[in-house]
Amino acid sequence: MKKFKFYLLAALLALLASCEDSEAENSPAAAITITKSAFSFTNKGGSSAFTIAMSGYKWVATSNQSWCTVSKSSSSMPVEEVSLSASANASERERTAKITIVMDQLDTLVVSVTQEGFKVVYPDYSSSIPADASGVPSNAKTLAYKIKAGWNLGNSLEVPGNEVGWGNAKASQQLIDSVKKAGINAVRIPCAWDSYIEDATTCKIKASWIARVKEVVDYCVKNDMYAIINIHWDGGWLENNPTYEKQGSINAKQKALWQQIAVAFRDYDEHLLFAGTNEVHASGDPTAENFEVQLSFNQTFVDAVRSTGGKNAYRNLIIQSYNTNIDQAVSHLVMPKDAAANRLMAEIHYYDPWDFCGLEADASWATVKYFWGASFAKYGPISSWGQEDHVKAQMQKLKSTFVDKGIPVIMGEFGASRRSSLAGDKLTNHLASRAYYLQYVTQQAKNYGVIPFIWDNGATGNNGMGIFNRADGSTFDRQALEAFIKGATDGIYPM
């Protein structure tokens, strides 16, 4: 009897288990759904709603970005309306977020969110006219050969908001006449523009400033000299920001400025050249982002100038390498696309070795050097690098990478500080060594097809690089001037 009861109990248990399995098979599986899985917002932000429906016990929602939030982070309701919000995006880059919804720690849904970046829009200043080749017959290679020696009107028109703000007298025809008489036939004119914008909302340049830059350009072209104008340091708005975050607004501003500059100078013949930027760089070692953004600045410059038509359709333009560094040029400079054929030049600067050329106080990486060149090592320490062989090696890189491929190279700046605080024989030997540096670098640059523009900041005190007295055009540093002219005369372009 006991045995029969045991079998009966087992059968009943089996029947119950079978019924439970059958009910489980026939009941609907727990599920979760949403009415919308992708959202996009303008840079101003905003809110949008969607509905979550489930047959489970509870769902939990989390965002992977703090700027994107949901009105409810969890719920046990079968149906729930949820508001999705995005804060304003002050960056110029598009950004993305992801809302992950998990039900009962099992089923997962994902809501994707995108938001556009902040966009800066200025008026189109191109005022395009038909292309005009008259007065601009020379391609880049032909024009480069015509520039024998170049000089910088430094620390003048690039001073933000005040041409005389860094201690130099206003540039004059008398000064440029003296530069021409010395044997120099090209002037690089660093320019500020940002501090001369009269309306930030439209990026409109003051007519009075354009007129002043024209006046200085005219000092040069009236002397049958070549002139280069650029967007120089200008407070750093362009030069210090090769980043994705700033790329959009900087390119918009650069386009607006260059269209206005190009239109204002559109009727000048080939004696006037435009250079897009100066020493664009980020702090620290450059990244792929920095290189990419800097190249976009170059392309914006070319496109803006060409869009104005007239002689600008053929004008020779100068393109800077990252930080105008030779090694960065060789490794990373890609010349912009250009509607005009063979009308682009590259630009680098040369201040090697810096402990001789510009270092003003001993640093952790080097001490100040007063002498340069193997024959001057007997007078005191010289840098362990950057000597004569280095000059040739760097110039050869430029020749192989650019000059031999039909792209002339402008050495837009180079020079060495005058350590006039020295005295006696030490000063005499330093000045002789410095003159040798200027002559040697100039000559080798020309021998490798690189066009030399010596830096002159107008400063005549210790650590200055002034050559001409700005007030009256007289020569301040005749030894440096004669060394530069000798190097330019002895050097022979290989083109």
C-alpha positions as CSV (number, residue, x, y, z in Angstrom):
1,M,0.0,0.0,0.0
2,K,2.8,2.4,0.9
3,K,4.5,1.5,-2.4
4,F,1.3,2.4,-4.3
5,K,1.0,5.7,-2.6
6,F,4.6,6.6,-3.4
7,Y,4.0,5.9,-7.1
8,L,0.8,7.9,-7.0
9,L,2.6,10.9,-5.5
10,A,5.3,10.7,-8.1
11,A,2.8,10.7,-10.9
12,L,1.0,13.7,-9.5
13,L,4.2,15.6,-9.2
14,A,5.1,14.7,-12.8
15,L,1.7,15.9,-14.0
16,L,2.0,19.2,-12.2
17,A,5.5,19.7,-13.7
18,S,4.1,19.0,-17.1
19,C,1.3,21.5,-16.7
20,E,3.8,24.2,-15.6
21,D,6.0,23.5,-18.6
22,S,3.0,23.7,-20.9
23,E,1.9,27.1,-19.4
24,A,5.4,28.4,-19.8
25,E,5.5,27.4,-23.4
26,N,2.2,29.0,-24.1
27,S,2.7,32.3,-22.2
28,P,4.3,35.3,-24.0
29,A,8.1,35.9,-23.3
30,A,9.0,39.1,-21.4
31,A,9.9,41.9,-23.9
32,I,10.8,45.6,-24.1
33,T,10.3,48.1,-27.0
34,I,10.8,51.8,-27.7
35,T,9.1,54.0,-30.2
36,K,12.3,55.7,-31.4
37,S,15.9,54.6,-31.2
38,A,17.8,57.6,-32.8
39,F,17.7,61.3,-32.1
40,S,19.6,64.3,-33.5
41,F,19.8,67.8,-32.0
42,T,21.0,71.2,-33.2
43,N,23.9,72.8,-31.3
44,K,21.3,74.8,-29.2
45,G,20.2,71.5,-27.6
46,G,16.6,70.7,-26.6
47,S,14.3,67.8,-25.7
48,S,12.4,65.0,-27.5
49,A,10.1,62.2,-26.1
50,F,9.8,58.5,-26.7
51,T,7.9,55.7,-25.1
52,I,9.2,52.5,-23.4
53,A,6.9,49.5,-23.2
54,M,7.7,46.3,-21.5
55,S,6.3,43.1,-20.1
56,G,9.0,42.6,-17.6
57,Y,9.5,43.8,-14.0
58,K,11.8,46.9,-14.4
59,W,14.0,48.7,-16.8
60,V,17.0,51.0,-16.1
61,A,18.4,53.6,-18.4
62,T,21.9,55.1,-18.3
63,S,23.6,57.7,-20.5
64,N,27.3,57.6,-21.4
65,Q,27.5,61.4,-21.7
66,S,26.7,64.0,-19.1
67,W,25.3,66.5,-21.7
68,C,22.6,63.9,-22.7
69,T,20.0,62.9,-20.1
70,V,16.7,61.1,-19.7
71,S,13.8,62.3,-17.5
72,K,13.4,58.9,-15.9
73,S,16.3,56.6,-15.1
74,S,14.2,53.5,-14.2
75,S,10.5,52.4,-14.1
76,S,8.4,49.3,-13.4
77,M,5.4,50.7,-15.4
78,P,4.4,48.6,-18.4
79,V,4.3,51.8,-20.5
80,E,6.3,54.9,-19.7
81,E,6.9,58.2,-21.7
82,V,10.5,59.4,-21.3
83,S,11.9,62.8,-22.2
84,L,15.4,62.9,-23.7
85,S,17.4,66.2,-23.3
86,A,20.6,67.6,-24.8
87,S,22.3,70.6,-23.4
88,A,23.8,73.3,-25.8
89,N,27.0,72.3,-27.6
90,A,29.5,75.1,-27.4
91,S,32.1,73.1,-29.3
92,E,32.4,73.2,-33.1
93,R,32.6,69.4,-33.3
94,E,29.6,67.1,-33.7
95,R,29.2,64.9,-30.6
96,T,27.4,61.6,-29.9
97,A,25.9,59.9,-26.9
98,K,24.3,56.5,-26.2
99,I,21.4,55.7,-23.9
100,T,21.4,52.1,-22.8
101,I,18.1,50.6,-21.5
102,V,18.3,47.3,-19.7
103,M,15.1,45.3,-18.6
104,D,15.4,42.9,-15.7
105,Q,19.2,42.9,-16.2
106,L,18.7,40.8,-19.4
107,D,17.2,42.5,-22.4
108,T,19.0,45.6,-23.7
109,L,18.1,48.4,-26.1
110,V,20.3,51.3,-27.2
111,V,19.2,54.8,-28.2
112,S,21.7,56.8,-30.3
113,V,22.0,60.6,-30.0
114,T,23.9,63.0,-32.2
115,Q,24.3,66.8,-31.9
116,E,25.8,69.2,-34.4
117,G,28.6,71.5,-33.4
118,F,28.5,75.3,-33.1
119,K,28.8,76.9,-36.5
120,V,30.2,80.3,-37.3
121,V,28.9,82.0,-40.5
122,Y,30.2,85.3,-41.9
123,P,29.2,87.1,-45.1
124,D,30.8,86.0,-48.4
125,Y,33.3,88.8,-49.2
126,S,34.6,87.2,-52.4
127,S,33.0,89.7,-54.9
128,S,34.3,87.5,-57.6
129,I,35.3,88.9,-61.0
130,P,36.6,87.1,-64.1
131,A,40.1,85.7,-64.0
132,D,42.8,88.2,-65.3
133,A,46.2,86.9,-66.1
134,S,47.7,90.3,-67.0
135,G,50.5,91.3,-64.8
136,V,50.9,87.9,-63.2
137,P,52.7,85.9,-65.9
138,S,55.2,84.1,-63.7
139,N,54.6,80.7,-62.2
140,A,56.0,80.0,-58.7
141,K,59.4,78.7,-59.9
142,T,59.9,81.6,-62.3
143,L,58.9,84.2,-59.7
144,A,61.1,82.6,-56.9
145,Y,64.2,82.9,-59.1
146,K,63.5,86.7,-59.3
147,I,63.8,87.1,-55.5
148,K,67.5,87.6,-54.7
149,A,67.3,88.5,-51.0
150,G,64.4,89.1,-48.7
151,W,64.0,91.1,-45.5
152,N,61.3,91.1,-42.8
153,L,59.5,94.2,-41.5
154,G,59.1,92.5,-38.2
155,N,57.4,93.7,-35.0
156,S,55.5,96.4,-36.9
157,L,52.3,95.7,-38.8
158,E,51.7,92.4,-36.9
159,V,51.5,94.2,-33.5
160,P,47.8,93.8,-32.4
161,G,46.0,97.1,-32.7
162,N,49.0,99.4,-32.7
163,E,51.8,99.5,-35.3
164,V,54.2,101.2,-32.9
165,G,53.2,99.2,-29.9
166,W,56.4,97.1,-29.7
167,G,58.7,100.1,-29.9
168,N,59.4,100.5,-33.6
169,A,58.6,103.7,-35.5
170,K,56.1,103.5,-38.3
171,A,57.4,102.0,-41.5
172,S,58.1,104.7,-44.1
173,Q,59.1,105.0,-47.7
174,Q,62.5,106.1,-46.5
175,L,63.0,102.8,-44.6
176,I,62.1,100.7,-47.6
177,D,64.3,102.8,-49.9
178,S,67.2,102.0,-47.6
179,V,66.4,98.3,-47.7
180,K,66.3,98.4,-51.5
181,K,69.6,100.3,-51.7
182,A,71.3,97.7,-49.5
183,G,70.7,95.1,-52.2
184,I,67.4,93.5,-51.0
185,N,64.6,93.2,-53.5
186,A,61.8,91.5,-51.4
187,V,60.1,92.4,-48.2
188,R,58.0,90.1,-46.0
189,I,55.4,92.2,-44.2
190,P,53.9,90.3,-41.2
191,C,50.4,91.5,-40.6
192,A,47.7,91.5,-37.9
193,W,44.1,91.6,-38.9
194,D,42.0,90.3,-36.0
195,S,42.6,93.4,-33.9
196,Y,41.5,95.6,-36.8
197,I,38.0,94.0,-37.1
198,E,35.4,96.6,-36.7
199,D,32.4,94.3,-36.4
200,A,33.0,90.8,-34.8
201,T,29.6,89.5,-36.0
202,T,30.6,90.1,-39.6
203,C,34.4,89.9,-39.3
204,K,34.6,93.1,-41.2
205,I,38.1,94.7,-41.4
206,K,38.5,98.4,-40.9
207,A,39.0,100.2,-44.2
208,S,41.6,102.4,-42.5
209,W,43.8,99.4,-41.7
210,I,43.6,97.9,-45.2
211,A,44.6,101.4,-46.5
212,R,47.6,101.4,-44.1
213,V,48.8,97.9,-45.2
214,K,48.4,99.0,-48.9
215,E,50.5,102.1,-48.1
216,V,53.4,99.9,-46.9
217,V,53.0,97.4,-49.8
218,D,53.2,100.4,-52.1
219,Y,56.5,101.5,-50.5
220,C,57.8,98.1,-51.9
221,V,56.2,97.8,-55.3
222,K,57.1,101.4,-56.2
223,N,60.7,100.3,-55.7
224,D,60.2,97.3,-58.1
225,M,60.4,95.1,-55.0
226,Y,58.4,92.0,-54.2
227,A,56.2,92.1,-51.1
228,I,54.6,89.3,-49.0
229,I,51.7,89.9,-46.7
230,N,50.3,87.3,-44.4
231,I,48.1,86.6,-41.3
232,H,50.9,86.6,-38.7
233,W,50.6,85.8,-34.9
234,D,47.7,88.2,-34.6
235,G,47.0,87.5,-31.0
236,G,47.2,83.7,-31.5
237,W,43.6,83.1,-32.6
238,L,44.8,81.2,-35.7
239,E,48.4,80.4,-34.9
240,N,47.8,78.6,-31.6
241,N,44.6,76.5,-32.3
242,P,45.1,73.7,-34.8
243,T,42.4,71.6,-33.0
244,Y,39.2,70.0,-34.0
245,E,37.4,72.0,-31.3
246,K,38.4,75.3,-33.0
247,Q,38.7,74.2,-36.6
248,G,35.3,75.3,-37.8
249,S,35.3,78.9,-36.4
250,I,38.9,79.5,-37.4
251,N,38.4,78.4,-40.9
252,A,35.3,80.6,-41.2
253,K,37.1,83.6,-39.9
254,Q,40.2,82.9,-42.0
255,K,38.0,82.7,-45.1
256,A,36.3,86.0,-44.3
257,L,39.6,87.8,-43.7
258,W,41.4,86.4,-46.7
259,Q,38.5,87.2,-49.1
260,Q,38.6,90.8,-47.9
261,I,42.4,91.0,-48.1
262,A,42.4,89.4,-51.5
263,V,39.7,91.7,-52.9
264,A,41.5,94.8,-51.5
265,F,44.8,93.8,-53.2
266,R,43.3,92.1,-56.3
267,D,44.6,94.6,-58.8
268,Y,48.3,94.3,-57.7
269,D,50.6,92.5,-60.2
270,E,52.8,89.6,-59.4
271,H,55.1,91.7,-57.2
272,L,52.6,91.0,-54.4
273,L,52.4,87.5,-52.9
274,F,50.1,86.2,-50.1
275,A,51.1,83.9,-47.4
276,G,48.3,82.2,-45.5
277,T,49.5,81.9,-42.0
278,N,52.7,81.9,-39.9
279,E,53.9,79.4,-37.3
280,V,50.7,77.4,-36.7
281,H,51.3,74.9,-33.9
282,A,49.8,73.4,-30.7
283,S,51.7,73.1,-27.4
284,G,53.7,69.9,-27.0
285,D,54.4,67.3,-29.6
286,P,52.1,67.6,-32.6
287,T,49.4,65.0,-33.1
288,A,47.6,63.7,-36.3
289,E,44.8,66.1,-35.3
290,N,47.1,69.1,-35.3
291,F,48.5,68.2,-38.7
292,E,45.1,67.6,-40.2
293,V,43.6,70.9,-38.9
294,Q,46.7,73.0,-39.9
295,L,46.4,71.6,-43.5
296,S,42.8,72.6,-43.5
297,F,43.8,76.2,-42.7
298,N,46.1,76.1,-45.8
299,Q,43.3,74.9,-48.0
300,T,40.9,77.5,-46.7
301,F,43.4,80.2,-47.5
302,V,43.9,79.1,-51.1
303,D,40.2,78.6,-51.8
304,A,39.4,82.1,-50.3
305,V,42.0,83.9,-52.4
306,R,41.1,82.1,-55.7
307,S,37.3,82.7,-55.1
308,T,37.9,86.5,-55.6
309,G,39.0,86.1,-59.2
310,G,40.9,88.8,-61.2
311,K,44.7,88.6,-60.8
312,N,44.1,86.5,-57.7
313,A,43.2,83.6,-59.9
314,Y,46.9,83.4,-60.8
315,R,48.7,85.1,-57.9
316,N,51.5,83.1,-56.3
317,L,50.6,81.9,-52.9
318,I,52.8,80.7,-50.0
319,I,51.9,77.7,-48.0
320,Q,53.3,77.1,-44.5
321,S,54.4,73.8,-43.0
322,Y,53.4,72.9,-39.5
323,N,55.2,75.4,-37.2
324,T,57.2,76.4,-40.4
325,N,59.5,73.6,-39.3
326,I,61.7,71.9,-41.9
327,D,61.3,68.3,-40.6
328,Q,57.5,68.7,-40.2
329,A,57.4,70.1,-43.8
330,V,59.3,67.1,-45.1
331,S,57.1,64.6,-43.2
332,H,53.7,66.2,-43.2
333,L,53.2,69.1,-45.6
334,V,50.7,68.3,-48.3
335,M,50.3,71.2,-50.7
336,P,46.6,72.3,-51.0
337,K,44.5,71.7,-54.1
338,D,44.7,74.7,-56.3
339,A,42.7,75.7,-59.4
340,A,45.8,77.5,-60.7
341,A,48.7,75.3,-61.9
342,N,52.2,75.7,-60.4
343,R,51.4,78.9,-58.4
344,L,52.2,77.6,-54.9
345,M,55.4,78.0,-52.8
346,A,56.2,76.4,-49.4
347,E,57.4,78.3,-46.4
348,I,59.7,77.2,-43.5
349,H,61.6,79.2,-40.9
350,Y,65.2,78.5,-39.7
351,Y,66.6,79.3,-36.2
352,D,68.9,76.3,-35.6
353,P,70.5,75.9,-33.2
354,W,68.2,77.9,-30.9
355,D,70.7,78.0,-28.0
356,F,72.8,80.2,-30.4
357,C,70.1,81.9,-32.3
358,G,67.6,83.0,-29.7
359,L,67.9,81.4,-26.2
360,E,68.2,84.3,-23.7
361,A,68.9,82.4,-20.5
362,D,70.3,79.0,-19.6
363,A,67.7,76.3,-19.7
364,S,67.5,72.7,-18.6
365,W,68.1,71.5,-22.1
366,A,70.9,73.9,-23.1
367,T,73.0,76.9,-22.1
368,V,73.2,80.1,-24.1
369,K,75.8,79.8,-26.9
370,Y,77.6,83.0,-28.2
371,F,79.5,81.3,-31.0
372,W,78.6,79.2,-34.0
373,G,80.8,77.3,-36.6
374,A,83.7,75.0,-36.3
375,S,86.3,77.7,-36.6
376,F,84.8,79.7,-33.7
377,A,84.7,76.8,-31.2
378,K,88.1,78.0,-29.9
379,Y,86.5,81.1,-28.5
380,G,83.9,79.3,-26.4
381,P,81.3,76.5,-26.4
382,I,79.3,75.9,-29.5
383,S,76.1,73.8,-29.8
384,S,76.5,70.1,-30.2
385,W,74.2,70.2,-33.2
386,G,73.0,72.7,-35.8
387,Q,76.4,73.4,-37.3
388,E,77.5,73.7,-40.9
389,D,76.7,70.1,-41.8
390,H,73.2,70.4,-40.3
391,V,72.5,73.5,-42.5
392,K,73.3,71.6,-45.6
393,A,71.4,68.5,-44.6
394,Q,68.3,70.5,-43.8
395,M,68.4,72.4,-47.0
396,Q,69.0,69.2,-49.0
397,K,65.8,67.8,-47.4
398,L,63.9,70.9,-48.8
399,K,65.5,70.6,-52.2
400,S,64.6,66.9,-52.5
401,T,61.1,67.1,-51.1
402,F,60.0,70.4,-52.8
403,V,62.4,72.3,-55.0
404,D,63.2,69.3,-57.2
405,K,59.5,68.8,-57.7
406,G,58.9,72.3,-58.9
407,I,57.7,73.8,-55.6
408,P,59.9,76.7,-54.5
409,V,60.6,77.2,-50.8
410,I,60.6,80.5,-48.9
411,M,62.8,80.6,-45.8
412,G,60.4,83.3,-44.4
413,E,62.4,83.9,-41.3
414,F,65.9,83.2,-40.1
415,G,68.5,85.0,-38.0
416,A,70.5,85.1,-34.7
417,S,70.3,87.4,-31.8
418,R,73.0,90.0,-31.3
419,R,74.5,89.5,-27.8
420,S,75.5,93.1,-27.3
421,S,75.9,92.7,-23.5
422,L,79.2,91.0,-24.1
423,A,82.3,93.1,-24.1
424,G,85.9,93.2,-25.5
425,D,87.2,90.3,-27.5
426,K,84.2,88.1,-26.6
427,L,81.8,90.6,-28.2
428,T,84.1,91.0,-31.3
429,N,84.3,87.2,-31.8
430,H,80.6,86.7,-31.2
431,L,79.7,89.3,-33.8
432,A,82.1,87.7,-36.3
433,S,80.6,84.3,-35.6
434,R,77.1,85.6,-36.0
435,A,78.0,87.3,-39.3
436,Y,79.5,84.0,-40.4
437,Y,76.2,82.2,-39.5
438,L,74.1,84.7,-41.4
439,Q,76.4,84.5,-44.5
440,Y,76.6,80.7,-44.4
441,V,72.9,80.0,-43.9
442,T,72.0,82.5,-46.6
443,Q,74.4,81.1,-49.2
444,Q,73.5,77.5,-48.5
445,A,69.8,78.2,-48.7
446,K,70.2,79.7,-52.1
447,N,72.5,76.9,-53.3
448,Y,69.7,74.4,-52.5
449,G,66.9,76.6,-54.0
450,V,65.6,78.1,-50.8
451,I,64.8,81.8,-50.8
452,P,66.2,83.6,-47.8
453,F,64.3,86.3,-45.8
454,I,66.3,87.6,-42.9
455,W,64.4,88.4,-39.7
456,D,64.6,92.0,-38.5
457,N,62.6,92.9,-35.4
458,G,63.9,96.4,-35.2
459,A,65.4,95.8,-31.8
460,T,68.9,97.3,-31.4
461,G,69.6,96.3,-27.8
462,N,70.9,93.1,-26.3
463,N,69.4,90.0,-27.9
464,G,67.9,92.1,-30.7
465,M,67.8,91.3,-34.4
466,G,67.5,94.8,-35.8
467,I,69.5,95.6,-38.9
468,F,68.0,99.0,-40.0
469,N,67.0,101.9,-37.8
470,R,63.3,102.1,-38.3
471,A,63.0,105.9,-37.6
472,D,65.3,107.0,-40.5
473,G,66.2,103.9,-42.5
474,S,69.9,104.1,-41.6
475,T,71.8,100.9,-41.2
476,F,72.3,99.8,-37.5
477,D,74.1,96.5,-38.0
478,R,76.3,96.8,-41.0
479,Q,78.3,93.7,-40.2
480,A,75.1,91.5,-40.2
481,L,73.8,93.2,-43.4
482,E,77.0,92.8,-45.3
483,A,77.2,89.1,-44.3
484,F,73.6,88.5,-45.5
485,I,74.2,90.3,-48.8
486,K,77.4,88.4,-49.4
487,G,75.6,85.1,-48.7
488,A,72.8,86.1,-51.1
489,T,75.3,87.1,-53.8
490,D,77.5,84.0,-53.5
491,G,74.6,81.6,-53.3
492,I,73.3,80.4,-56.7
493,Y,69.8,78.9,-57.1
494,P,69.9,75.5,-58.7
495,M,66.8,76.3,-60.8
